[in-house]
């Protein structure tokens, strides 16, 4: 478990981005069983989450013409049970953090893995998110 002085600023950042944080398996089930499109961002304390994934997602949500019905997040390494539950919805893909999955009516339609985030600028990551939103939302 990470100390809260490290995780609280990250939680504040995802709230400012507009993500609904899912901290329990029950919250995950309620959110991911809703109809429509749901983005699940698997948050991480690592540098590629801070320097690429979260800023890229923020840009995409700010600029996209089409967006998911709901945008959610689980915090890998912090809210372990919620993260495990969320990953169960896209279990056919290897676990990765940071990462993101876009579900449409409960079915996975797009996944962004850590290897697609590492070494990329936030603008490049934003383009990946926006293309997924455009195609599926």
N, CA, C and O of each residue as an XYZ file, in Angstrom:
548
protein
N       0.844     -1.177      0.000
C       0.000      0.000      0.000
C       0.888      1.238      0.000
O       1.892      1.294      0.710
N       0.516      2.206     -0.784
C       1.275      3.445     -0.865
C       0.782      4.425      0.197
O      -0.394      4.401      0.560
N       1.667      5.286      0.699
C       1.224      6.292      1.670
C       0.259      7.295      1.023
O       0.384      7.636     -0.154
N      -0.691      7.748      1.815
C      -1.713      8.655      1.277
C      -1.120      9.970      0.779
O      -1.690     10.589     -0.120
N       0.007     10.414      1.335
C       0.601     11.655      0.831
C       1.070     11.498     -0.617
O       1.261     12.489     -1.322
N       1.253     10.248     -1.058
C       1.593      9.997     -2.465
C       0.347      9.806     -3.318
O       0.317     10.220     -4.477
N      -0.681      9.182     -2.752
C      -1.858      8.841     -3.553
C      -2.935      9.916     -3.568
O      -3.661     10.043     -4.554
N      -3.052     10.684     -2.506
C      -4.107     11.707     -2.464
C      -4.006     12.717     -3.611
O      -5.033     13.043     -4.206
N      -2.807     13.230     -3.950
C      -2.740     14.154     -5.095
C      -3.166     13.505     -6.414
O      -3.733     14.172     -7.279
N      -2.898     12.225     -6.564
C      -3.303     11.514     -7.780
C      -4.819     11.356     -7.800
O      -5.443     11.521     -8.848
N      -5.407     11.043     -6.670
C      -6.871     10.950     -6.577
C      -7.508     12.304     -6.905
O      -8.523     12.363     -7.598
N      -6.917     13.376     -6.412
C      -7.434     14.717     -6.709
C      -7.337     15.011     -8.203
O      -8.243     15.606     -8.786
N      -6.231     14.591     -8.818
C      -6.052     14.814    -10.256
C      -7.121     14.105    -11.076
O      -7.684     14.703    -11.993
N      -7.413     12.839    -10.767
C      -8.425     12.127    -11.553
C      -9.811     12.720    -11.333
O     -10.643     12.708    -12.240
N     -10.062     13.237    -10.141
C     -11.345     13.910     -9.888
C     -11.443     15.180    -10.727
O     -12.505     15.484    -11.269
N     -10.347     15.919    -10.838
C     -10.340     17.138    -11.654
C     -10.514     16.815    -13.129
O     -11.123     17.590    -13.867
N      -9.991     15.687    -13.560
C     -10.161     15.262    -14.952
C     -11.618     14.924    -15.230
O     -12.085     15.026    -16.364
N     -12.335     14.517    -14.178
C     -13.745     14.181    -14.338
C     -14.047     12.698    -14.248
O     -15.142     12.260    -14.599
N     -13.080     11.925    -13.780
C     -13.282     10.486    -13.658
C     -13.975     10.158    -12.346
O     -13.723     10.793    -11.322
N     -14.841      9.171    -12.383
C     -15.464      8.665    -11.175
C     -14.592      7.546    -10.648
O     -14.380      6.540    -11.325
N     -14.088      7.721     -9.439
C     -13.212      6.725     -8.863
C     -14.035      5.595     -8.251
O     -14.947      5.826     -7.458
N     -13.694      4.386     -8.633
C     -14.368      3.195     -8.135
C     -13.419      2.527     -7.151
O     -12.355      2.044     -7.538
N     -13.806      2.499     -5.870
C     -12.898      2.024     -4.828
C     -13.231      0.639     -4.299
O     -12.436      0.045     -3.571
N     -14.399      0.119     -4.657
C     -14.804     -1.196     -4.162
C     -15.296     -2.055     -5.325
O     -15.699     -1.526     -6.361
N     -15.264     -3.374     -5.158
C     -15.815     -4.249     -6.194
C     -17.290     -3.950     -6.474
O     -17.719     -4.027     -7.626
N     -18.061     -3.615     -5.461
C     -19.482     -3.305     -5.665
C     -19.649     -2.067     -6.534
O     -20.515     -2.040     -7.408
N     -18.834     -1.046     -6.307
C     -18.899      0.163     -7.136
C     -18.542     -0.154     -8.583
O     -19.137      0.394     -9.510
N     -17.573     -1.037     -8.770
C     -17.181     -1.448    -10.124
C     -18.358     -2.129    -10.814
O     -18.687     -1.794    -11.952
N     -18.990     -3.076    -10.140
C     -20.121     -3.792    -10.735
C     -21.247     -2.843    -11.127
O     -21.789     -2.945    -12.227
N     -21.598     -1.931    -10.245
C     -22.679     -0.987    -10.539
C     -22.338     -0.163    -11.774
O     -23.168     -0.016    -12.671
N     -21.134      0.370    -11.827
C     -20.742      1.241    -12.941
C     -20.627      0.476    -14.254
O     -21.120      0.936    -15.284
N     -19.987     -0.675    -14.226
C     -19.701     -1.372    -15.473
C     -20.879     -2.156    -16.033
O     -20.821     -2.643    -17.162
N     -21.935     -2.278    -15.261
C     -23.132     -2.954    -15.765
C     -24.149     -1.978    -16.348
O     -25.197     -2.392    -16.846
N     -23.841     -0.684    -16.287
C     -24.753      0.313    -16.862
C     -24.686      0.248    -18.381
O     -23.624     -0.019    -18.944
N     -25.808      0.488    -19.050
C     -25.773      0.521    -20.517
C     -25.016      1.747    -21.017
O     -24.839      2.730    -20.297
N     -24.580      1.660    -22.260
C     -23.835      2.765    -22.863
C     -22.351      2.471    -22.878
O     -21.930      1.325    -22.724
N     -21.565      3.512    -23.063
C     -20.121      3.350    -23.128
C     -19.493      3.781    -21.809
O     -19.853      4.806    -21.229
N     -18.550      2.974    -21.357
C     -17.850      3.247    -20.115
C     -16.355      3.102    -20.343
O     -15.887      2.066    -20.816
N     -15.615      4.141    -20.006
C     -14.167      4.056    -20.013
C     -13.716      3.694    -18.606
O     -14.127      4.323    -17.631
N     -12.868      2.679    -18.510
C     -12.242      2.321    -17.246
C     -10.756      2.607    -17.392
O     -10.054      1.928    -18.142
N     -10.284      3.612    -16.676
C      -8.866      3.933    -16.672
C      -8.241      3.260    -15.456
O      -8.629      3.542    -14.322
N      -7.283      2.379    -15.685
C      -6.570      1.724    -14.599
C      -5.383      2.618    -14.247
O      -4.363      2.638    -14.936
N      -5.551      3.347    -13.164
C      -4.584      4.343    -12.723
C      -3.374      3.671    -12.084
O      -3.442      2.525    -11.639
N      -2.284      4.398    -12.048
C      -1.052      3.893    -11.464
C      -0.276      5.053    -10.876
O      -0.480      6.210    -11.244
N       0.608      4.728     -9.967
C       1.441      5.747     -9.336
C       2.712      6.005    -10.160
O       3.496      6.892     -9.820
N       2.916      5.257    -11.214
C       4.152      5.321    -11.991
C       4.260      6.587    -12.841
O       3.289      7.322    -13.019
N       5.435      6.814    -13.346
C       5.715      7.996    -14.144
C       4.980      8.055    -15.469
O       4.613      9.142    -15.915
N       4.754      6.914    -16.113
C       4.061      6.975    -17.405
C       2.582      7.293    -17.221
O       1.939      7.784    -18.149
N       2.036      7.025    -16.047
C       0.665      7.460    -15.758
C       0.644      8.970    -15.541
O      -0.212      9.671    -16.080
N       1.591      9.461    -14.750
C       1.645     10.891    -14.427
C       2.057     11.743    -15.614
O       1.516     12.829    -15.824
N       3.018     11.249    -16.394
C       3.555     12.054    -17.483
C       2.884     11.865    -18.818
O       3.056     12.687    -19.718
N       2.114     10.788    -18.968
C       1.518     10.518    -20.265
C       0.050     10.192    -20.230
O      -0.753     10.869    -20.871
N      -0.317      9.155    -19.484
C      -1.683      8.642    -19.555
C      -2.716      9.621    -19.006
O      -3.692      9.931    -19.690
N      -2.517     10.114    -17.777
C      -3.519     11.026    -17.216
C      -3.605     12.334    -17.991
O      -4.712     12.789    -18.278
N      -2.476     12.962    -18.344
C      -2.596     14.181    -19.155
C      -3.216     13.916    -20.527
O      -3.979     14.738    -21.034
N      -2.890     12.773    -21.124
C      -3.460     12.433    -22.422
C      -4.959     12.215    -22.345
O      -5.705     12.655    -23.221
N      -5.394     11.540    -21.303
C      -6.825     11.319    -21.109
C      -7.542     12.636    -20.868
O      -8.624     12.865    -21.409
N      -6.949     13.499    -20.063
C      -7.539     14.820    -19.813
C      -7.718     15.587    -21.119
O      -8.783     16.152    -21.368
N      -6.683     15.607    -21.950
C      -6.766     16.302    -23.246
C      -7.874     15.709    -24.103
O      -8.655     16.436    -24.717
N      -7.933     14.382    -24.138
C      -8.943     13.719    -24.968
C     -10.348     14.062    -24.498
O     -11.219     14.365    -25.313
N     -10.571     14.017    -23.202
C     -11.912     14.311    -22.681
C     -12.283     15.771    -22.893
O     -13.456     16.092    -23.085
N     -11.307     16.643    -22.861
C     -11.556     18.069    -23.056
C     -11.875     18.380    -24.521
O     -12.708     19.238    -24.811
N     -11.210     17.682    -25.434
C     -11.284     18.033    -26.856
C     -12.175     17.144    -27.709
O     -12.548     17.539    -28.813
N     -12.523     15.971    -27.237
C     -13.255     15.011    -28.071
C     -14.680     15.481    -28.341
O     -15.335     16.061    -27.475
N     -15.140     15.222    -29.550
C     -16.530     15.542    -29.884
C     -17.466     14.439    -29.399
O     -18.617     14.703    -29.052
N     -16.972     13.211    -29.377
C     -17.722     12.082    -28.831
C     -16.984     11.598    -27.592
O     -15.756     11.508    -27.576
N     -17.764     11.284    -26.546
C     -17.167     10.838    -25.291
C     -17.978      9.682    -24.722
O     -19.153      9.514    -25.052
N     -17.344      8.886    -23.867
C     -18.086      7.798    -23.219
C     -19.215      8.340    -22.336
O     -19.150      9.460    -21.829
N     -20.238      7.523    -22.171
C     -21.344      7.872    -21.284
C     -20.823      8.133    -19.880
O     -21.253      9.072    -19.211
N     -19.900      7.299    -19.442
C     -19.282      7.508    -18.132
C     -17.787      7.219    -18.222
O     -17.350      6.362    -18.991
N     -17.018      7.943    -17.430
C     -15.577      7.744    -17.358
C     -15.228      7.424    -15.911
O     -15.539      8.183    -14.993
N     -14.574      6.282    -15.735
C     -14.303      5.777    -14.397
C     -12.823      5.439    -14.264
O     -12.087      5.393    -15.249
N     -12.407      5.204    -13.021
C     -11.034      4.796    -12.776
C     -10.962      3.881    -11.568
O     -11.753      3.995    -10.632
N     -10.009      2.984    -11.606
C      -9.609      2.193    -10.454
C      -8.118      2.443    -10.270
O      -7.411      2.737    -11.234
N      -7.642      2.326     -9.043
C      -6.260      2.671     -8.716
C      -5.481      1.391     -8.416
O      -5.576      0.840     -7.319
N      -4.710      0.925     -9.404
C      -3.901     -0.279     -9.244
C      -2.877     -0.067     -8.134
O      -2.271      0.999     -8.026
N      -2.696     -1.090     -7.317
C      -1.744     -1.009     -6.228
C      -2.268     -0.285     -5.007
O      -1.595     -0.236     -3.978
N      -3.461      0.277     -5.109
C      -4.061      1.011     -3.993
C      -5.399      0.371     -3.637
O      -5.582     -0.142     -2.533
N      -6.317      0.408     -4.572
C      -7.631     -0.221     -4.366
C      -7.608     -1.562     -5.093
O      -8.198     -1.720     -6.161
N      -6.918     -2.513     -4.492
C      -6.615     -3.777     -5.161
C      -7.855     -4.584     -5.526
O      -7.934     -5.127     -6.628
N      -8.817     -4.669     -4.623
C     -10.012     -5.473     -4.899
C     -10.837     -4.864     -6.031
O     -11.348     -5.585     -6.888
N     -10.966     -3.548     -6.033
C     -11.701     -2.869     -7.110
C     -10.980     -3.043     -8.435
O     -11.616     -3.265     -9.465
N      -9.668     -2.946     -8.415
C      -8.889     -3.115     -9.646
C      -9.031     -4.537    -10.175
O      -9.212     -4.741    -11.375
N      -8.951     -5.506     -9.294
C      -9.124     -6.902     -9.713
C     -10.504     -7.117    -10.314
O     -10.638     -7.782    -11.341
N     -11.530     -6.560     -9.682
C     -12.894     -6.694    -10.186
C     -13.022     -6.060    -11.570
O     -13.601     -6.658    -12.478
N     -12.483     -4.851    -11.730
C     -12.551     -4.165    -13.030
C     -11.823     -4.966    -14.095
O     -12.333     -5.137    -15.203
N     -10.644     -5.454    -13.771
C      -9.877     -6.236    -14.749
C     -10.615     -7.506    -15.145
O     -10.394     -8.035    -16.235
N     -11.477     -7.995    -14.287
C     -12.283     -9.160    -14.625
C     -13.222     -8.903    -15.790
O     -13.598     -9.837    -16.498
N     -13.604     -7.661    -15.996
C     -14.482     -7.302    -17.116
C     -13.739     -7.314    -18.452
O     -14.357     -7.399    -19.513
N     -12.407     -7.229    -18.392
C     -11.614     -7.309    -19.626
C     -10.460     -8.290    -19.423
O      -9.311     -8.018    -19.770
N     -10.814     -9.447    -18.845
C      -9.841    -10.479    -18.466
C      -9.122    -11.110    -19.654
O      -8.055    -11.703    -19.490
N      -9.696    -10.986    -20.839
C      -9.020    -11.572    -22.008
C      -7.769    -10.786    -22.401
O      -7.004    -11.220    -23.262
N      -7.563     -9.631    -21.769
C      -6.381     -8.815    -22.007
C      -5.474     -8.887    -20.784
O      -5.965     -8.839    -19.656
N      -4.170     -9.001    -20.981
C      -3.279     -9.098    -19.817
C      -3.345     -7.830    -18.967
O      -3.480     -6.728    -19.500
N      -3.250     -7.988    -17.637
C      -3.297     -6.811    -16.771
C      -2.118     -5.884    -17.045
O      -0.998     -6.323    -17.308
N      -2.403     -4.618    -16.977
C      -1.415     -3.602    -17.284
C      -1.817     -2.337    -16.541
O      -3.001     -2.014    -16.447
N      -0.840     -1.630    -16.020
C      -1.165     -0.338    -15.421
C       0.000      0.611    -15.651
O       1.156      0.263    -15.409
N      -0.311      1.802    -16.118
C      -1.655      2.255    -16.441
C      -2.164      1.571    -17.705
O      -1.406      1.028    -18.508
N      -3.470      1.627    -17.835
C      -4.121      1.107    -19.028
C      -5.537      1.662    -19.051
O      -5.955      2.362    -18.129
N      -6.260      1.348    -20.096
C      -7.654      1.781    -20.193
C      -8.418      0.772    -21.035
O      -7.872      0.148    -21.945
N      -9.678      0.632    -20.712
C     -10.572     -0.219    -21.499
C     -11.858      0.554    -21.736
O     -12.381      1.203    -20.830
N     -12.357      0.479    -22.947
C     -13.627      1.085    -23.296
C     -14.629     -0.034    -23.507
O     -14.433     -0.914    -24.345
N     -15.699      0.013    -22.739
C     -16.754     -0.995    -22.833
C     -18.009     -0.353    -23.407
O     -18.335      0.794    -23.103
N     -18.694     -1.108    -24.231
C     -19.960     -0.659    -24.798
C     -20.997     -1.706    -24.433
O     -20.937     -2.851    -24.882
N     -21.953     -1.290    -23.607
C     -22.969     -2.211    -23.097
C     -22.337     -3.462    -22.499
O     -22.820     -4.575    -22.705
N     -21.250     -3.265    -21.756
C     -20.587     -4.347    -21.048
C     -19.558     -5.127    -21.838
O     -18.865     -5.971    -21.270
N     -19.438     -4.871    -23.134
C     -18.488     -5.591    -23.985
C     -17.278     -4.703    -24.267
O     -17.427     -3.518    -24.567
N     -16.097     -5.273    -24.171
C     -14.870     -4.532    -24.444
C     -14.769     -4.244    -25.939
O     -14.852     -5.155    -26.762
N     -14.589     -2.963    -26.282
C     -14.451     -2.582    -27.685
C     -13.085     -1.987    -27.992
O     -12.730     -1.810    -29.157
N     -12.306     -1.674    -26.937
C     -10.993     -1.061    -27.151
C     -10.194     -1.145    -25.861
O     -10.742     -0.996    -24.769
N      -8.898     -1.386    -25.996
C      -8.001     -1.430    -24.841
C      -6.713     -0.693    -25.185
O      -6.188     -0.803    -26.293
N      -6.224      0.052    -24.219
C      -4.940      0.740    -24.317
C      -4.046      0.160    -23.229
O      -4.354      0.265    -22.042
N      -2.930     -0.457    -23.641
C      -2.011     -1.085    -22.692
C      -0.852     -0.148    -22.355
O      -0.587      0.829    -23.056
N      -0.186     -0.474    -21.278
C       0.965      0.315    -20.830
C       1.998      0.468    -21.948
O       2.550      1.554    -22.125
N       2.266     -0.588    -22.697
C       3.292     -0.484    -23.748
C       2.883      0.501    -24.849
O       3.736      0.948    -25.616
N       1.607      0.843    -24.937
C       1.139      1.840    -25.904
C       1.176      3.248    -25.309
O       0.883      4.226    -25.997
N       1.533      3.345    -24.041
C       1.614      4.615    -23.326
C       3.075      5.020    -23.123
O       3.446      6.176    -23.325
N       3.892      4.049    -22.722
C       5.289      4.317    -22.399
C       6.012      5.005    -23.552
O       5.912      4.591    -24.707
N       6.742      6.066    -23.211
C       7.563      6.760    -24.194
C       6.792      7.655    -25.150
O       7.387      8.230    -26.062
N       5.495      7.788    -24.968
C       4.692      8.636    -25.848
C       4.305      9.911    -25.121
O       4.156      9.934    -23.899
N       4.150     10.957    -25.891
C       3.736     12.250    -25.354
C       2.233     12.239    -25.077
O       1.488     11.501    -25.722
N       1.790     13.052    -24.125
C       0.356     13.112    -23.825
C      -0.510     13.377    -25.058
O      -1.617     12.849    -25.162
N      -0.014     14.190    -25.988
C      -0.788     14.487    -27.200
C      -1.018     13.229    -28.034
O      -2.091     13.046    -28.610
N      -0.006     12.366    -28.096
C      -0.149     11.109    -28.838
C      -1.155     10.183    -28.158
O      -1.955      9.524    -28.822
N      -1.103     10.142    -26.845
C      -2.036      9.308    -26.088
C      -3.453      9.853    -26.219
O      -4.409      9.088    -26.343
N      -3.583     11.172    -26.192
C      -4.902     11.798    -26.373
C      -5.493     11.402    -27.718
O      -6.692     11.139    -27.808
N      -4.688     11.354    -28.746
C      -5.186     10.961    -30.065
C      -5.705      9.532    -30.064
O      -6.703      9.230    -30.719
N      -5.034      8.652    -29.333
C      -5.504      7.264    -29.237
C      -6.870      7.198    -28.550
O      -7.774      6.497    -29.003
N      -6.999      7.941    -27.447
C      -8.292      7.982    -26.747
C      -9.372      8.565    -27.665
O     -10.458      7.997    -27.780
N      -9.085      9.683    -28.312
C     -10.100     10.330    -29.153
C     -10.526      9.433    -30.306
O     -11.706      9.392    -30.653
N      -9.594      8.725    -30.895
C      -9.950      7.808    -31.986
C     -10.863      6.694    -31.469
O     -11.809      6.306    -32.153
N     -10.589      6.182    -30.281
C     -11.454      5.153    -29.697
C     -12.832      5.702    -29.394
O     -13.835      5.033    -29.642
N     -12.895      6.927    -28.854
C     -14.193      7.542    -28.562
C     -14.980      7.762    -29.844
O     -16.176      7.476    -29.898
N     -14.320      8.262    -30.865
C     -14.982      8.541    -32.139
C     -15.554      7.261    -32.749
O     -16.658      7.267    -33.294
N     -14.816      6.190    -32.656
C     -15.235      4.923    -33.265
C     -16.326      4.208    -32.466
O     -17.098      3.431    -33.028
N     -16.391      4.465    -31.164
C     -17.250      3.629    -30.329
C     -18.306      4.359    -29.500
O     -19.174      3.708    -28.919
N     -18.258      5.666    -29.428
C     -19.196      6.404    -28.566
C     -20.255      7.111    -29.389
O     -21.125      7.780    -28.831
